[in-house]
Amino acid sequence: MSSRPPRIVACLIVRDEAERLPACLASLGGQLEGVLVHDTGSTDDTPEVAAALGATVVRGTWPDDFAAARNAALEEAVRRTAPDWVLSIDADEVLDGSLADLPWLQADDVDAASIAITNTRAEAGWSHRAVRLFRPDRAVWQGRVHETVVSRRGAPLRVVEADQAVLRLVHAGYARPEAEQEKGARNAALAAAELAQPDLPPQRRARLQLDLGRSQLSAGRMQEALDAFVAARDEATPGDRTWQSATDFLARVLLTAGEYQLATGVSADLRSTGHAGYCDWLDAQALVHLGEPKRALSLLADLDEVVDPEGRRFDPGMLHETRALAAVLAGEPTRAADDLVVAMGRYGRISGRGPLAQDLWLQAGRPPADLLTELRREAGGRADLLDALDAELGSQEARA
């Protein structure tokens, strides 16, 4: 174990990110040996912004391959600064926490760390983990689309989980739906191009079909996404991780398309591999639409969180809101009011929900004036939520 502090460098691949880059780079301030920004062909002033903020800028071209672009940035960072660790971060993310407080950075038996990534857009609906901090002499990027960090040595990477109370990434994503669709269409083209290569192993073809389906979904191409998820299931080994992910996405696409009976059948396939709580969540959504809200409510009654087969944690507010809907349809306004208050006050699912909350509160036989008090209590003093609650319910009261 070395006595000197580890050298950590951040690597980014960017294109036309002049607006979002300042917040990202500001979040890194003072914690790193350096920041390398690999620009893949910006038409705005992204390179100039990055350089003005102290980053080392390398100009390149877009190779139609995310792993190739990230590895080019990685190689340049290694050549210039010889870091012990590399932090991979995107321009639409900010670092929240302290790298100095990670106790294993000097442990030789740790190759990489998975970091919690929290979405700020409510519609994204989840947080997840990914390997974003790794030793560059032991790990490298792989995968044209939805790239991942893999071992350079053949043996599996020794990965620890960074405590999200100490360190996490906060992901903003694309504010414009059109940008998300453009990104999805681009990634779908990359996955399709790799799928066209001859003699791909079935396991790789399955993963590419899964990547293609996810990209088609982002691009708003529902039928193409469904076809790709079916193909991924056909190519994958039944029950393996790719098969489970494809089955999950297929069930969700079917729910979105209103094919509720088919969705429950696919959910049953997934249930056979475990994930009982998550499958309860899928089935409950279908049952609400199939006119069986009491069954849906029974499935959701003891569910505390929603975690999909890939470990993504859904916004808990979605669970409370779905349970409130089931309770409404099951004729249980008191249960519905309780869950909707939690969804609004604690998790910020507020816009447009005020009238329903007021109606359910009255149906539950509670004093109208107590609703805002209870919502504020759930908000726990968060000013942004308190302001939104006041606006939604039309309150002019001054906060204590």
Summary of the structure (lengths in Angstrom):
residues: 400
radius of gyration: 23.4
end to end distance: 53.0
largest distance: 69.3
contacts: 1286
relative contact order: 0.07
helix: 49%
strand: 16%
